[in-house]
Amino acid sequence: MEINFGDKLYNAISNGRGLLFTQGEMANLTYISYERFIQLIEADENDIIPISHPVGFRADNTPINSTTEYSKEELIGRYNYLGLTKLPIDGILQLVTITETILNYILKEILIEFPGKIPNKRKIDVELALSANSLEEIKISIIETILNEIAYKSPKDYADEFQKYTGLNLLEFPPYHRYIELKATRDIHIHNGGTANEIYIVKAGMMARVKNGFYLPIDVQYFLQSYESCLQLTEILEKELDKIWPSNDYRENKKLRLHKSIE
């Protein structure tokens, strides 16, 4: 049986939220492991602790092992960095990637389902038109070009484009503004070593957490707050898109959740 369009969007968002849940679970398990290792290090009777690990592989696929000797203080410092800094930084990178994928999937499926939304004056490359095997291939190529262009727009312009194609104004919802700041933070840590610049200030707007030139902190609390904002955004997408393209799956699952909450 062919799935209706509302269900297709809902299931994609639901699957994306599942990936967010997994990211939260993995971060939680990693943090617990970090705490446990700190306890083990502190309980070790030796002041110098050797750590052996592979640093590469030989041509015959046997590991090349290396051993580093750490003082307790040094090793605890390394684990503190891993658990309190690197874990939340890596975590927000995943949160943004997953949320971006959800938003872009929605746009792509809408353009595929409703090609009439593609601007009539849209130009195509002559080489593409001549080399394509079908009109469908040309359509997908045009859609990919549109999505690529939208991806590089400012957060506000992205929201405007999203509304143009979906009818949903993301700027009306606080979780989206927190997501904008999260994405701006991600960009700063990738491209500017974590130091906020004017680009961050403009993108984050009222949600900016530091001034220009200051280090943009990411800790476990910020990761958890961002994690919650991304989850809330998926819930908003499900609810609001269901108003435009009704989803039987969404409504059935909503009834099940309500029933479980009453029990």
C-alpha positions, 0 to 999 in steps of 0.5 A: 500500500502506498504511503501518504505524503503526511505519513512520509514526512512524519516517519522521516521526522520520527526517525530523525528524532530516534537518531537524536535519542541515540546521540543523547544515549551515547553521550550519557553512556560516554559521560558515565564511562568518563566518571568511572575511569576517573574513579579508577584512576584515583583509586590506583595505587601507582603515581605513574599509570602506563596506557597502551594503545595502537597507533597504526597497523603494519602491512600485515595488519598487525597493530603498532602499539605505543605506551604512554606513561601519565602521572595521575594528574595528567591522566585525570586532566586528559579525561576531564577534557574528553568528558567535559569539553570534547564530548559536548563539542562532538555532541552538538556537531551531531545534533546540528547534522541530524537536525539539518538532515531532517529539515533538508529532507522535508524540503526535498520531499515537498519539492519532489512531491509538488514540483509546481513549487519550483520557480518557473523562471528557474534556469537549468544547465544545457549540458544537464538537459542534454545528458539527462536520461529522463525528466525525473533526473533533471527535476532531482538535479534542480531540486538538489541545486535549490537545496544547496543554495538554501543551505548557505543562506542566513538562518532567517533567510533559510526560515523564509525559504522553508516557509515558502515551500512548506507554509510553516514559519519556523521563526514563530517557535523558540526552539528554532531560535535556540537551534539557530544559536546552536548552529552558529556555535557549531560553525564557530568551533569548526571555523574559528577555534571557538572564538565568537566573531561578528558572523556569530553575533549576527546569526545568533541575534538575541540568543548570542551567548558571548560578545564578539572576540570571546570564547564560546563555551560548550559544556555538558549542560549546554549540550543537554539544553541543545539536545532538548531544543532539537527534540522540541523542534522535531515535535513542532515539525510533526505537529505543524506539518500534520496540519498541512499534510495529515498523517495517520501515523502521527495521530495514531502515535499521539493517541498511544502516547496519551493513553500511556500517560493516563495509565 
